[in-house]
Amino acid sequence: MRIVHVKHRNPKEYKEQNASVGSAATNKLLRSYLEGAIALTKDKTKSESKQLIKDYFEKADKKELMGASDALAVVEAKEKRLKEKASSASFKTKVNYATDADKTDLSSQVIGGGIAFVATALLAPVVANDPNALSATVLAATASYTAVKVAKGVKLMAAELSASKTPEEKRNAQNYANVKHAQLALKLLKKEIEAPIKAAEKAKRREEIAQLFAAGYGQPSGGLIQAATLKNQKAGR
């Protein structure tokens, strides 16, 4: 009998890597905000989801979340986790999302004299056995076509070949879409949270420059770097 040794992750290390950042209250507010965006975009195409999330962000009640002192830290921690989830998805799942494969009636579309459907019939078995062969398959199948036909044909072929064939693939595709939509909602939120912080930092830099110029360091055209350099030289540093 073959003995298989399984390497277990250090419980302490796992706990540290997955420990929540920020307060439970702020994390709960962020979770509620993201869940709202995800629920709103279920079964929607990429373009539809993008617009829906923008509208949702404008109307969502996020005052308490944005006012939390640990909001930015919580958002950045979530941003990191979502990035890891997105990067772990298979190539086929990513193409499925990019082409709206599960959200489009592909059977009603005819591109380049049936190029997509011919290629699909011939090459689908290859992709089924090796999903990562999709990129090579698309390139090989479209090599002899004009740029316009390739552009249209590639998208349809990619959608055909990456469309979910099993419940598991469909679930993976939906989970990936949820992650991408959460990332977009998070990006909008982070930008607004950072806006006053960046504005304050910019105002502080302007004040520092004004003080240096007032003290006789540098010239207005030289900027902060020249002024700071002269100040350090006079201080003997």
C-alpha positions in Angstrom: 0.0 0.0 0.0 1.3 3.4 -1.0 1.7 5.9 1.8 0.9 9.5 0.9 2.3 12.2 3.1 0.2 15.3 3.2 1.8 18.5 4.3 -0.5 20.5 6.5 -0.4 24.3 6.7 0.8 25.7 10.0 -2.5 26.7 11.9 -0.9 29.8 13.3 0.4 30.9 9.8 -3.1 30.2 8.3 -4.8 32.2 11.0 -2.4 35.2 10.6 -2.9 35.2 6.8 -6.6 35.1 7.1 -7.1 37.4 10.0 -9.6 40.2 9.5 -8.2 43.7 9.1 -10.1 46.4 10.8 -13.2 46.3 13.0 -16.0 43.8 12.7 -18.4 46.6 12.2 -16.5 48.1 9.2 -16.0 44.7 7.6 -19.8 44.1 8.0 -20.6 47.4 6.3 -18.2 46.6 3.4 -19.6 43.1 3.0 -23.1 44.5 2.8 -22.0 47.1 0.2 -20.3 44.4 -2.0 -23.2 41.9 -1.7 -25.6 44.6 -2.9 -23.4 45.2 -6.0 -23.1 41.4 -6.7 -26.8 40.8 -6.3 -27.6 43.6 -8.7 -25.4 42.3 -11.5 -26.3 38.6 -11.4 -26.9 37.2 -14.9 -25.9 40.6 -16.5 -23.3 41.1 -19.2 -20.0 42.9 -18.5 -21.2 46.2 -19.9 -24.5 46.0 -18.2 -22.8 45.2 -14.9 -20.4 48.1 -15.2 -23.2 50.6 -15.6 -25.3 49.0 -12.9 -22.4 49.2 -10.4 -21.7 52.8 -11.2 -25.4 53.7 -10.6 -25.4 51.5 -7.5 -22.3 53.3 -6.1 -23.9 56.7 -6.6 -27.1 55.7 -4.8 -25.8 53.3 -2.1 -25.9 54.4 1.5 -22.2 54.3 2.3 -21.8 57.3 4.5 -21.1 55.2 7.7 -18.6 53.0 5.8 -16.7 55.8 4.3 -16.6 57.6 7.6 -15.0 54.7 9.5 -11.4 55.4 10.5 -10.3 51.9 9.3 -12.3 52.0 6.1 -9.3 52.3 3.8 -7.4 49.5 5.5 -10.4 47.2 5.3 -11.0 48.1 1.6 -7.3 47.4 0.8 -7.3 44.1 2.6 -10.5 43.0 0.7 -8.9 44.3 -2.5 -5.9 42.0 -2.0 -8.1 38.9 -1.3 -10.3 39.6 -4.4 -7.2 39.9 -6.5 -5.9 36.5 -5.3 -9.3 34.9 -6.0 -9.4 36.4 -9.5 -5.9 35.3 -10.4 -6.6 31.7 -9.3 -9.4 31.3 -11.8 -8.8 29.1 -14.9 -8.0 30.7 -18.3 -11.3 29.2 -19.6 -13.3 30.9 -16.8 -11.6 34.2 -17.5 -12.4 34.0 -21.2 -16.0 33.0 -20.4 -16.4 36.2 -18.4 -14.5 38.4 -21.0 -16.8 37.3 -23.8 -20.1 37.1 -21.9 -20.2 33.4 -23.0 -22.9 32.4 -20.5 -24.9 35.6 -21.1 -25.1 35.6 -24.9 -27.3 33.6 -27.3 -24.4 32.4 -29.4 -26.5 30.2 -31.7 -28.1 33.4 -33.1 -24.8 34.8 -34.3 -23.1 34.1 -37.5 -19.6 35.5 -38.1 -17.4 35.3 -41.2 -19.3 32.6 -43.0 -19.6 30.3 -40.0 -16.0 30.4 -39.0 -16.8 30.3 -35.3 -19.1 27.3 -35.5 -16.9 25.3 -37.9 -13.9 25.9 -35.7 -15.9 25.0 -32.6 -17.1 21.7 -34.1 -13.6 20.7 -35.1 -11.7 22.0 -32.1 -14.0 21.8 -29.1 -12.8 18.2 -28.2 -9.3 19.6 -27.9 -10.4 22.3 -25.6 -12.5 20.0 -23.6 -9.4 17.9 -22.8 -7.2 20.9 -22.3 -9.0 24.2 -21.5 -5.7 26.0 -21.5 -5.3 25.1 -25.2 -8.0 27.7 -25.9 -5.6 30.5 -26.7 -3.6 28.4 -29.2 -6.8 27.0 -30.7 -8.2 30.5 -31.4 -4.9 31.7 -33.0 -4.6 28.6 -35.2 -8.2 28.7 -36.3 -8.2 32.3 -37.3 -4.7 32.6 -38.8 -5.8 32.8 -42.4 -8.6 35.4 -42.0 -8.6 39.1 -42.4 -8.2 41.4 -39.4 -11.9 42.3 -39.2 -13.1 38.7 -39.5 -10.5 37.6 -37.0 -11.5 40.3 -34.5 -15.2 39.2 -34.7 -14.5 35.5 -35.2 -12.1 35.2 -32.3 -14.5 36.7 -29.9 -17.4 34.4 -30.9 -15.1 31.4 -31.0 -13.7 32.1 -27.6 -17.3 32.5 -26.3 -18.4 29.3 -27.9 -15.4 27.3 -26.6 -15.4 28.8 -23.1 -19.2 28.6 -22.5 -20.1 26.5 -19.4 -20.8 22.9 -20.2 -21.3 21.6 -16.7 -22.9 22.9 -13.5 -19.4 23.2 -12.0 -18.2 25.3 -14.9 -21.2 27.5 -14.6 -20.7 27.9 -10.9 -17.0 28.8 -11.4 -18.0 31.3 -14.1 -20.6 33.0 -11.8 -18.2 33.1 -8.9 -15.5 34.7 -11.1 -18.1 37.3 -12.3 -19.0 38.0 -8.7 -15.3 38.7 -7.9 -14.9 41.0 -10.9 -18.0 42.9 -10.0 -17.0 43.2 -6.4 -13.6 44.5 -7.6 -15.3 47.2 -9.6 -17.5 48.3 -6.8 -14.5 48.3 -4.5 -12.5 50.4 -6.9 -15.1 53.1 -6.9 -15.4 53.0 -3.2 -11.6 53.2 -2.6 -11.2 56.1 -5.0 -13.8 58.1 -3.0 -12.3 57.2 0.3 -8.8 58.2 -0.9 -10.0 61.5 -2.4 -9.9 63.6 0.8 -6.7 61.9 1.9 -5.0 62.7 -1.3 -6.4 66.3 -1.3 -5.0 66.8 2.3 -1.6 65.4 1.3 -1.5 67.7 -1.7 -2.5 70.7 0.4 0.3 69.8 2.9 2.9 69.6 0.1 1.8 73.0 -1.2 2.1 74.4 2.4 5.6 72.9 2.8 6.7 74.4 -0.5 5.3 77.8 0.4 7.1 77.7 3.8 10.4 76.8 2.1 10.1 79.6 -0.4 9.1 82.1 2.3 12.3 81.1 4.2 14.4 81.8 1.1 15.0 78.3 -0.2 14.9 77.7 -3.9 13.0 79.5 -6.7 9.3 79.1 -7.5 10.3 77.4 -10.8 12.5 74.9 -9.0 9.8 73.2 -7.1 10.0 71.4 -3.8 12.9 69.2 -4.7 15.2 72.2 -5.4 14.1 74.0 -2.3 14.5 71.0 0.0 17.9 70.3 -1.5 19.1 73.9 -0.8 17.7 73.7 2.7 19.6 70.5 3.4 22.8 71.9 2.0 22.6 75.0 4.2 22.0 72.7 7.2 25.2 70.8 6.3 23.4 67.5 5.3 
